């Protein structure tokens, strides 16, 4: 079995003004949440051994998810066209 997946159809570049504002708000909230997660990672890293530190591992995973969504939104928002 291969891991090949058929390409997804391209999503529409059109968005309502309200939808665009929701995405911008989400991006802003993610940046705020990222700051808190980075502080939590710093605190967890200060506890010592990182290989068995569940809090550190969990926070790093959470940070990867946040960074992934931020990256997607930063690429997607400039390419959207707002319609009325």
C-alpha positions in Angstrom: 0.0 0.0 0.0 1.3 3.4 -0.8 0.7 6.7 1.0 -0.4 8.5 -2.2 -3.5 10.6 -1.8 -5.2 12.3 -4.7 -4.7 16.1 -4.7 -7.4 18.0 -2.9 -9.4 20.4 -4.9 -8.2 24.0 -4.6 -10.3 26.0 -2.1 -12.1 29.2 -3.2 -10.0 32.4 -2.8 -13.2 34.3 -2.0 -14.3 35.1 1.6 -16.9 37.3 3.3 -15.8 40.3 5.3 -17.0 38.6 8.5 -15.1 35.4 7.6 -11.9 37.3 7.0 -12.3 39.1 10.4 -12.7 35.7 12.1 -9.5 34.4 10.6 -7.6 37.6 11.5 -8.9 37.3 15.1 -7.9 33.6 15.2 -4.4 34.6 14.0 -4.1 37.3 16.7 -5.3 34.9 19.4 -2.9 32.2 18.3 0.0 34.7 18.6 -1.1 35.5 22.2 -1.6 31.8 23.0 1.9 31.0 21.6 3.5 33.5 24.0 1.9 31.7 26.9 2.9 28.2 25.6 6.5 29.4 25.2 6.6 30.6 28.8 5.2 27.2 29.9 7.9 25.4 27.8 10.6 27.5 29.5 9.2 26.7 32.9 8.9 23.0 32.1 12.5 22.9 30.6 13.8 24.4 33.8 12.6 21.3 35.8 15.4 19.2 34.4 15.5 16.1 32.3 13.5 16.8 29.1 13.3 13.2 27.9 10.9 12.2 30.7 9.3 15.5 31.3 5.7 15.0 30.2 4.8 18.7 30.6 7.7 19.7 28.3 6.8 17.2 25.7 3.1 18.1 25.7 3.8 21.8 25.4 6.3 21.3 22.5 3.6 19.3 20.7 1.1 22.1 21.4 3.5 24.7 20.1 4.0 22.7 16.9 0.2 22.7 16.3 0.0 26.5 17.0 2.9 27.2 14.7 1.4 25.1 12.0 -1.9 27.0 12.1 -0.1 30.4 12.2 1.9 29.4 9.2 -1.3 28.3 7.3 -3.1 31.5 8.1 -0.2 33.8 7.3 0.0 32.2 3.8 -3.7 32.0 3.3 -4.9 35.5 4.4 -3.0 37.5 1.8 -4.3 35.3 -1.1 -8.0 35.7 -0.1 -10.4 38.1 -1.9 -13.0 39.7 0.2 -16.5 39.8 -1.4 -19.5 41.7 -0.2 
